[in-house]
Amino acid sequence: MNKVFLQFLMTTLFIVGATSSTMATDMKDMPISTEHMAAMESMLEYSTPNENHKFLSTLAGSWKAKVTFWMDPKSPAQESEGTAQSKMTMDGRFLEQHYHGSMMSQPFEGRAIWGYDNLRKEFTGIWFDSMATGVMISSAKYDAKAKTLTEVGSMSCPITKEKHRWYKAVTTIIDADHYTYESYMKDKEGNEYKGMFITYSRVM
């Protein structure tokens, strides 16, 4: 048994053993090196939800959404409405959003999953929906003073043919029952423009 696999096995047993009194008792008599103990502690720290996951939980619930969308800087705004159901999953580690609405007069469904990576020290998110076969992937930082979550990511764009089109989005917390989401893209000259603006209101 190689060293890497042994370390992985010991770490896994430690995590599982934390919820099993029998296994925890059995492991007391197992010889564990300082190196393995450090690996276990690192794994435990990495896997434990913290205040960043608690922040994500404040976005859980039922929401009404009002959407304004622009195809490009010169296009007229398109408006629609939708609903979002958001809940914490994986024992408080991830926020999952399920969105229903319309886009360009067509039924639209989307899902987002947000988490906080304790090792990278950043929020990470994905979005996929019924109008695309690709997945939007981003990472974000939260400014507690400004109450803004700013993400930067990439996506496939069939219009520009870019396989990794840049985008930025800012989520602003207004209060416990309201927040906004605005996303930006770049035109052919590299200038940023607002592509979407959404206001979310909690359904009481």
C-alpha positions as a printed NumPy array, in Angstrom:
array([[  0.   ,   0.   ,   0.   ],
       [  1.642,   3.266,  -1.098],
       [  2.001,   6.249,   1.19 ],
       [ -0.409,   8.524,  -0.676],
       [ -3.204,   5.959,  -0.629],
       [ -2.592,   5.204,   3.034],
       [ -2.832,   8.892,   3.906],
       [ -6.073,   9.178,   1.937],
       [ -7.486,   6.099,   3.636],
       [ -6.575,   7.347,   7.108],
       [ -8.065,  10.765,   6.364],
       [-11.297,   9.224,   5.093],
       [-11.577,   6.985,   8.147],
       [-11.074,   9.993,  10.36 ],
       [-13.921,  11.933,   8.734],
       [-16.287,   8.963,   8.794],
       [-15.183,   8.072,  12.301],
       [-16.211,  11.493,  13.556],
       [-19.831,  10.389,  13.127],
       [-19.338,   6.847,  14.367],
       [-18.585,   6.357,  18.051],
       [-17.602,   2.721,  17.455],
       [-15.066,   3.603,  14.783],
       [-13.805,   6.544,  16.808],
       [-13.191,   4.224,  19.749],
       [-11.395,   1.703,  17.529],
       [ -9.15 ,   4.408,  16.069],
       [ -7.901,   5.481,  19.492],
       [ -5.654,   2.433,  19.538],
       [ -4.376,   2.933,  15.987],
       [ -0.874,   4.375,  15.639],
       [ -1.16 ,   7.696,  13.805],
       [  1.913,   9.627,  12.78 ],
       [  2.245,  13.378,  13.141],
       [  2.093,  13.647,   9.351],
       [ -1.161,  11.735,   9.16 ],
       [ -2.646,  13.687,  12.039],
       [ -1.802,  16.955,  10.271],
       [ -3.456,  15.624,   7.108],
       [ -6.567,  14.716,   9.068],
       [ -6.741,  18.135,  10.683],
       [ -6.332,  19.833,   7.298],
       [ -9.067,  17.676,   5.809],
       [-11.387,  18.448,   8.696],
       [-10.774,  22.197,   8.352],
       [-11.316,  21.995,   4.596],
       [-14.61 ,  20.121,   4.914],
       [-16.171,  22.112,   7.759],
       [-18.698,  24.873,   6.895],
       [-17.849,  28.292,   8.326],
       [-19.092,  31.894,   8.331],
       [-18.844,  32.048,   4.526],
       [-21.287,  29.171,   4.176],
       [-23.483,  30.892,   6.741],
       [-23.546,  33.921,   4.435],
       [-24.732,  31.717,   1.57 ],
       [-27.52 ,  30.395,   3.771],
       [-28.977,  33.917,   4.049],
       [-29.916,  33.6  ,   0.357],
       [-31.948,  30.448,   0.917],
       [-35.715,  30.668,   0.523],
       [-38.347,  31.559,  -2.066],
       [-37.826,  34.622,  -4.259],
       [-39.591,  36.65 ,  -6.952],
       [-37.33 ,  37.952,  -9.703],
       [-37.668,  40.867, -12.123],
       [-35.214,  40.587, -14.994],
       [-33.907,  43.148, -17.484],
       [-31.75 ,  41.72 , -20.28 ],
       [-29.707,  43.242, -23.12 ],
       [-28.382,  41.159, -26.026],
       [-25.697,  43.797, -26.691],
       [-25.086,  47.476, -25.853],
       [-27.242,  48.714, -28.757],
       [-30.161,  46.324, -28.293],
       [-33.35 ,  47.39 , -26.499],
       [-33.95 ,  46.012, -23.031],
       [-36.054,  42.886, -22.66 ],
       [-37.967,  42.326, -19.438],
       [-39.342,  39.217, -17.784],
       [-40.262,  37.812, -14.396],
       [-39.481,  34.571, -12.64 ],
       [-39.261,  32.722,  -9.36 ],
       [-36.338,  31.133,  -7.579],
       [-36.206,  28.456,  -4.922],
       [-32.882,  28.336,  -3.082],
       [-31.786,  25.886,  -0.412],
       [-28.629,  24.761,   1.362],
       [-27.465,  21.236,   0.54 ],
       [-24.716,  18.835,   1.6  ],
       [-25.168,  19.675,   5.288],
       [-24.832,  23.403,   4.806],
       [-21.922,  23.367,   2.354],
       [-23.626,  24.506,  -0.85 ],
       [-26.45 ,  26.801,  -1.915],
       [-28.556,  25.444,  -4.765],
       [-30.896,  27.719,  -6.704],
       [-33.65 ,  26.497,  -9.031],
       [-34.997,  29.265, -11.27 ],
       [-38.164,  29.289, -13.403],
       [-39.18 ,  32.097, -15.735],
       [-39.003,  33.164, -19.369],
       [-36.286,  34.421, -21.685],
       [-36.938,  35.997, -25.08 ],
       [-40.597,  34.978, -24.764],
       [-39.645,  31.325, -24.221],
       [-40.012,  29.191, -21.078],
       [-36.741,  29.23 , -19.175],
       [-35.285,  27.123, -16.377],
       [-31.9  ,  27.482, -14.727],
       [-29.917,  26.149, -11.811],
       [-27.026,  27.551,  -9.849],
       [-24.801,  25.975,  -7.23 ],
       [-22.65 ,  28.132,  -4.961],
       [-20.086,  27.092,  -2.397],
       [-17.084,  28.431,  -0.547],
       [-13.757,  26.695,  -1.023],
       [-11.974,  26.747,   2.338],
       [ -8.615,  26.03 ,   0.715],
       [ -8.787,  28.595,  -2.099],
       [-10.463,  31.133,   0.215],
       [-13.021,  32.061,  -2.428],
       [-16.604,  31.425,  -3.423],
       [-17.116,  29.186,  -6.442],
       [-20.216,  28.838,  -8.565],
       [-21.726,  27.176, -11.607],
       [-24.825,  27.983, -13.649],
       [-26.598,  25.88 , -16.279],
       [-29.954,  26.352, -17.935],
       [-32.466,  25.185, -20.531],
       [-31.126,  27.47 , -23.278],
       [-27.55 ,  26.182, -23.316],
       [-25.504,  22.996, -23.339],
       [-22.556,  24.617, -21.572],
       [-21.906,  25.452, -17.936],
       [-20.92 ,  28.879, -16.664],
       [-18.119,  28.654, -14.102],
       [-16.949,  31.447, -11.824],
       [-15.125,  32.357,  -8.635],
       [-15.982,  35.261,  -6.354],
       [-14.949,  37.39 ,  -3.406],
       [-17.341,  38.861,  -0.838],
       [-16.942,  42.395,   0.486],
       [-18.745,  42.371,   3.826],
       [-18.571,  46.149,   4.194],
       [-20.129,  46.843,   0.784],
       [-22.275,  43.692,   0.978],
       [-21.288,  42.715,  -2.552],
       [-20.284,  39.361,  -3.988],
       [-18.205,  39.988,  -7.127],
       [-17.64 ,  37.044,  -9.423],
       [-15.574,  36.593, -12.558],
       [-15.999,  33.624, -14.849],
       [-16.296,  32.264, -18.349],
       [-18.905,  30.674, -20.574],
       [-19.427,  29.401, -24.092],
       [-21.063,  31.992, -26.37 ],
       [-22.686,  30.748, -29.603],
       [-23.172,  34.337, -30.837],
       [-19.521,  35.427, -30.685],
       [-18.229,  31.838, -31.062],
       [-16.033,  32.317, -27.974],
       [-15.431,  29.096, -26.054],
       [-14.37 ,  30.957, -22.925],
       [-16.157,  34.293, -22.992],
       [-15.368,  36.508, -20.009],
       [-18.101,  37.811, -17.767],
       [-18.399,  39.545, -14.425],
       [-21.353,  39.673, -12.054],
       [-22.078,  41.546,  -8.852],
       [-24.629,  40.419,  -6.272],
       [-25.564,  43.218,  -3.867],
       [-27.34 ,  42.467,  -0.602],
       [-29.92 ,  45.189,   0.051],
       [-31.389,  43.677,   3.204],
       [-32.54 ,  40.274,   4.464],
       [-35.376,  40.166,   1.939],
       [-33.936,  41.898,  -1.131],
       [-30.849,  41.597,  -3.299],
       [-29.796,  42.412,  -6.847],
       [-27.715,  40.642,  -9.473],
       [-26.07 ,  42.458, -12.388],
       [-23.808,  40.904, -14.987],
       [-21.359,  42.427, -17.43 ],
       [-19.7  ,  41.29 , -20.637],
       [-17.296,  42.85 , -23.113],
       [-17.995,  44.048, -26.641],
       [-15.681,  43.546, -29.632],
       [-13.547,  46.495, -28.514],
       [-13.127,  45.06 , -25.041],
       [-15.434,  47.547, -23.327],
       [-17.637,  46.302, -20.517],
       [-21.392,  46.628, -20.797],
       [-24.268,  45.545, -18.598],
       [-26.003,  42.483, -19.997],
       [-28.457,  41.68 , -17.221],
       [-29.988,  43.157, -14.101],
       [-32.184,  41.186, -11.697],
       [-33.966,  42.275,  -8.537],
       [-34.878,  39.537,  -6.066],
       [-37.574,  39.953,  -3.425],
       [-38.244,  37.307,  -0.82 ],
       [-41.672,  35.689,  -0.911],
       [-43.103,  35.971,   2.595]])
